[in-house]
Amino acid sequence: MLDIKDIRKEFPILDSQIYGKTLIYLDNAATTQKPLCVIDTISNVYTTMNANVHRGIHHLSQVATTAMEGSRETVRKFIGAEHSHEIIFTRGTTESINLVASSFGGTYLKAGDEVIISTMEHHSNIVPWQLLQERIGIKLRIIPLTAECGLDIEAYKRLFNGQTRLVSVAHVSNVLGVTNPVKEIIEIAHSHDVPVLIDGAQSIPHTRIDIQELDADFFVFSGHKIYGPTGVGVLYGKEKWLNAMQPYHGGGEMIKTVRFEKTTFNELPYKFEAGTPDYVGIIALGKALEWVDSLGIENIAMHEHELTRYAVEKLNTIPGIRIFGKPDGAALSFLIGDIHPADLGTILDRLGIAIRTGHHCAQPLIDYLGIPGTARASFAVYNTKEDIDIFIKGVERAVKMLS
């Protein structure tokens, strides 16, 4: 069992006062707060080992390089990848998907080829493919939803044809908190010899990822969603694809030789890591993953699932409530009567309660649901049932004010 009181002590921001109220932070799907070990790691790198990595023979450079590559190995173990050189550091989920769209797309896709995505995707898994659509003329095929707001797997099976080249879907919806059957999605795609990219931004903090068991060809996530720093993310790619794909950015580090006549590229993973990386953030990401491992991701998941169940139970006592989908993770979206979610969120903020309102960078899904947006509460390991009780009281107060 987790000792949540002790865990909360590692997050000083949770003691903040917002308009005279102690902060209740329920916007974890947008970003998680950072434990002291991560904050201290960032400070420690800058004060004891700050030097550019991979390029210096002096002591500080060697120490920083060793620490950064240690984080790469930590990521490899955390997701169960076979090789550390299959771990590419990026700025986050968005850049990771853009990298695949640009590099895989530039290598393998041509006009008329098709990429399958779903109705519930975040904009970061829509717009990069639309840019490719405009640039070279690919086509997007969209997996529809069932009446329960899950992916329609039978309809998905019918989307495949001789032009299908890639499937790219979210593991967990950032709006609905619904976990998609990604293993089945991957198996179906592989039966057609089609590779699959999984957007793990909303799954990586809440569930154990075994990338080899899933057999995903690409898996992406952001560090700041899993108690790490902002501006750092990961692209996992199977070695065969990464070796074949053209580079994403050109510059230092990603080269082997440069001549005016011709440049040859570096080996993996450096082929895709042009320029000075955010080695400080990468080292801190490794510390965040070690911290999560120390708690046990299964323990975290059990705690968060109980919070979600409890929140759904309490929200369902409020007249006019609509909870969208069947959330089984650590987030849920809802509306109450005709109350606009922005108005609800504004009142909750004045009560010190942080939730997210709007379209959540998933406008096609919001349009599909026929609503202006939702209010979303999302949970992390440091949240408690007491947080939810305060949240529910705040919602009830807002309803009285706005009805």
Beta strands, then each sheet from edge to edge (+ up, - down):
strand 1: 17-18
strand 2: 21-22
strand 3: 24-25
strand 4: 87-90
strand 5: 114-118
strand 6: 139-143
strand 7: 164-170
strand 8: 196-199
strand 9: 218-222
strand 10: 233-237
strand 11: 255-258
strand 12: 263-265
strand 13: 321-323
strand 14: 331-336
strand 15: 353-354
strand 16: 356-358
strand 17: 374-378
sheet 1: 1+ 2-
sheet 2: 3+ 15+
sheet 3: 4+ 10- 9+ 8+ 7+ 5+ 6+
sheet 4: 11+ 12-
sheet 5: 13+ 14- 17+ 16-
end
